[in-house]
Structures are given as structure tokens and as C-alpha cells.
Amino acid sequence: MDETQLLLWRWSTILQLTSLAMVAAFFAMLAYANPRAELRWWARAWGANLIALAATSIYWLRPSELLFPVIVLFYFAGKTAFTALLAQGTWTMIRPGTRLFTTRTLMIALAAYSIGAAVLLRDISSVGIVQHSLMGLLLIALAVTLWRSDADSVTWLIAGIGVRGALALAEAAAYILRWQRPWQGPFAAWVEPAGMFLAASSSLDMAAEWLIVLGSMLALSERGRQALEASHHRLVLAQDDLRQLADRDPLTGAVNRRALRDIFNEVQHSGAMLLFFDLDGFKQINDVHGHAAGDDCLRTFANALTDSFRPGDHVVRYGGDEFLVIARGVDTVAARARADDVDQRMKRHSGAVWCGFSVGMTHLEPGGSPEQALQVADQNMYKAKNRDRR
């Protein structure tokens, strides 16, 4: 390598080292603030990449044959760990709760691979050929796996990993050209450009790695948005469930007065028939037969109302022994027929205690006042109760 290429190589490597230090620090802080599994793996991956490049920088700033095996050991371990941990984090992101390998398996494989490389490889070209070939193949395989997974929002991540893998394979090819000099034939003209490419390769690697960072952040952001939307949806469902529980009478299963506002808003434009029911002699039932008998009477009556009216009609427990039915599209004749059906059901299901009732009706006109209609229905119910007493 001539002096120009050496200076370019050193400058490019220092730039990449500075960039990697920022990326590794960024992912470390992000993983600390946001304990997602993929972030922990990615933080370790960029830390390993920083170690590998730091070892390379030490060698190029202070070349030493004695330190060469040690540099090779850290370089192979760091670059391979970067690739494996990047794949682990990406797999964890698209397949939560799963792993490609265990930490123990990775450590054993890294130790065997890097120690073997440090013992067997004695020159820069052989180091570049072996490591860049393996790294390129692994990254290309990861990009293909991501692409075939049909995962959402990983387009930029696939692009970054694929570009970085292609660059690694190109660097391996350039090392092969440099390793076999002098070349004869058509490849001889490629030797000098290959040297310039390797000298500037760290800058190209840095650009591709920033693309990986961008892809990681975009994928993470999209998954965060999806998780937030899912959490919001679950919260809305929980609120609906709580609202239904709050609006429903636990004894009879009918809705209570809390739901009246929504019901009247629903029927405001169409109008509805209001039927106001009141149990006869309910206080006497409680006093003579006990509250358990009174509760049975209330449950029986609520069931009779529900069975006699349509599924779309609203059965409301208005007070202690008062019930309100709000039914759209029902006239007075049909409403009276359904009230008679309630009476027949009560007679068939009555036990030792008879639960009679009185009912008052009125029609809520479209756009009319629900309060006034309720008052009229209540008055009609008391008129019916007084008639029955006479």
C-alpha cells in the first residue's frame, strides 16, 4: 500500500471510529431509557463493532507485527459479534420472545473463530478476505430473511443491511485482488482501483451503517406507534366495559339511570314510547317476606320485561321498584299488548309471593323533552295504580 492509500485509509478509519463511537453511545443510552429487547442487542452489537474498529485503528496508527495476532483476535471477535448481535436484535424485533442463539453459544463460537483466525492468518489481505466474506454473507442472509418475513416498516433496515453486506463482499473481492498481485490478464487493471476502494472503504462502511441506524430507528418508531395504538384500543375497550358495568344494575341486569342520557340522545330524533312500571306492594313484600323475597321479585320482573320487549328496546331500573322501558316504533296498542305479556309472564313465574305492577305510558315526540315525557308517564302510572286500588 503506497503512502497516499495509507493516509486515506487512516483518515477514513478515524472518521468511521468517531461515527461508531457516537452510534454506540446513542444505542447504549436508548437501551438504558427504553428496555426493549432489540435495543439491548443492538447496543451490544454497536459496542462490539466499535471494539473491532478501535483495534484496527490502533494497528494502523502504530503497526506492530507482535501485536498483529491480538489485533486480529479483537477484530474478528468484534466484527462477527456485531453481525450476530445485529441479527439477534432484528430477529427479536420481528419475532418477539424468540432468539436465534443463546449468549453462551455465541461466546463459544466467537472464541473458537477469533482464536483460530489469530493463529492461522498472518497478513492483512487474508484477514480481509476471510472476515469480510463471512460478514457479507451473513448480512445478505439477514437482509433476505427480513425481506421474506413480510415484517412492517423494515424497508430501510433491509436496505442498510443489504448495502453493508454488499460492501463487505466487495471489500473481500478487493482484498483478493490485492492479495494475488501481480495479476495478469483482464483483472490487472482493477488492482489499483481496488487499493483505492479499500483505502476509502471505512467511509463507505460508515454511510451504510448510518443507513442501518436510520432503518432501526424507523422500524422501532413504527412498532412503538403500533404498540401505542394497540394500548389505546385496549384502554378504550376497558373504558367501555367499565362504563357498561357502571351503567348496569347488578341485581336485575337492567341498565340503571346513569344510561338514560345516552338512551334519550339515541331516540331524540325518532321519538319513542315510554312505559313507566312500578311494583305494587313492594314494601310490604320486603317487610313480610324479607329482602331476599323482594330481590327475587325484582329479578323476576326485570326478566319478564326483557323477554316481553324487543332486543332493541331499553329496560331501565329507574329506582328501587320502578322500571322504565323505552321502545322506538311502538304505538299505544302494541305497548299495551307487551305490558299484558309482562303480566302473563309474572303470573306464570310467581311463587309464594305475588308481584303485581302498575304501568303508565306516554309517547316521547321526536325532538320532545324527555323530562316532561318521564313526568307524564310517571303521572299515568300513579293514575293506573289508584284505579287498581279502587
Summary of the structure (lengths in Angstrom):
residues: 390
radius of gyration: 39.5
end to end distance: 118.8
largest distance: 124.1
contacts: 1228
relative contact order: 0.07
helix: 73%
strand: 7%
